[in-house]
Amino acid sequence: MSNLIKNKKFWWIAAGVVVILAVLLGSLSSVNASDSAEAETAQVVSVTLTETVDSTGSLAAEPFANLNWKTSGTVAIVNVHPGNFVKAGDILLTLDPTSTSASIVSAQADLITAQENLDDLLNSGTDLAQAAIDLKEAKEEYEDAENYLKYLQNNNSIPQTKYLARLVRQGNGWTYKYETETFRGPAPADWITEAENDLALKKAQYEDARREYDRLLAGDTSQDVIAAQAKVDAAQATVNSMSIIAPFDGQVLSVEQVVGDVISSGELSVNIADLDHLYVDAQIDETDIAQVQVGDEVTAESDAMPGVTFTGVVVSINPVGEVTSGLVKYDVRIDLDQPEGDVFLPLGSTMNLVILIGDETTSLAVPITAIQNDSQGEFVWVLRGDETVRVDVVGGAIIGEMVAVTGDLQDGDVVATVRASGFEAPNPFGGNQ
């Protein structure tokens, strides 16, 4: 049958108060058939179709980190367990200092001494100390403004709120009812402009603070302060190598050690992720990529989570394809919404994705076994009163055991379905064919 097999898969929802899909028992009274052949009947039904593109990908979270030890030793403190929520900078595990190298033990003492020397230099003058504080704060504000602008420019899934107002009747008059709608998408142009202006201001303030600090620092002690700060930073980095420290706010997924474990440098200790931001990177075939658009809605399921359905949206499409097993594929990023309830989220599990690429359309459908074909094309036999009438059709999407068709049919029409190979079609001119 031509036109019956499509490259896309379709969802369908039977429309109408009652849709009869079961085959009605009994042979077709007006159909002549041999003794060994049987014909049954079924009804034409109305279905709703949505064109989709299917793909797969792995469930991931952003940010995600594997935290490894930077030195060897014996675990002395474990502050977290899988499932715990932590803040950036929290110390998760720590080694026994006596089990580490001598350089780390001495670094602890060096850090105390270096910090005291730096404090003495900075506190030698109130103005210089305040200038150092101002410079540090101005630098942090400038970096925050710079990072925020990059976030707006490069992220296509920024949380936003739209405010809507509509007139509603109230008593004998009308009033406005205000509603809010939240969504994710690229940053509006005015947001980016405002962030650019704020970055320019923060940069100017940072440069002013730097000049003031340099002015006050100029003199015999300037190089001493720089050297003292460098010693503090170096000692702090060495001391930090004894601990696993959370790099961002998130949830601990796994902890590989317990107190007393002997570990080596580079060994995995903790997996941590922000499970509030889930996504899937999918690869779409070149035959389908032109139909996928940023903003397309997505549903996703995983064999690892039976009964759990995710919703999401396409947030980015890489326009540069890659050849995979001889086929050109395009990377598509899909951000997922949080599922309802307390759900176990196995990162790395395969997600089966359905991307909705078209609007819903209504069509008529018949059983595949009702479609016949001859030199004139596809057709079905329709029972109309006491007659069996040939109706030419064009087959479309296959929906299970049904197929969408176009032709001179109506919802509820009764068509013949062929169950045996010996079925003989009725002769419209009377008698057997």
Buried (B, 14 or more C-beta within 10 A) or exposed (E): EEBBEEEBBBBBEBEEEEBBEEBEEEBBEBBBBEEEBBBBBBBBBBBBBBBBBEBEBBBBBBEBBEBBBBBBBBBBEBBBEEEBBBEEEBBBBBBBBEBBBEEBBEBBEBBEEBBEBBEEBBEEBEEBBBBBEBBEEBBEBBEEBBEBBEEBEEBBBBEBEEEEEEEEEEEEEEEEEEEEEEEBBBBEEEBBEBBBEBBEEBBEBBEEBBEBBEEBBEEEBBEBBEBBBEBBEBBBEBBBBBBBBBBBBBBBBEBBBEEEBEBEEEBEBBBBBBBEBBBBEBBBBEEBBEBBEBEBBBBBBBEBBEEBEBEBBBBBBBEEBEEEEEEBBBBBBBBBEEBEEEEEBEBEEBBEBBBBBBEEBEBBBBBBBBBBEEEEBBBBBBBEEEEBBBBEBBBBBBBEEBBBBEBEBEBEBBBBBBBEEEBBBBEEEEEEE
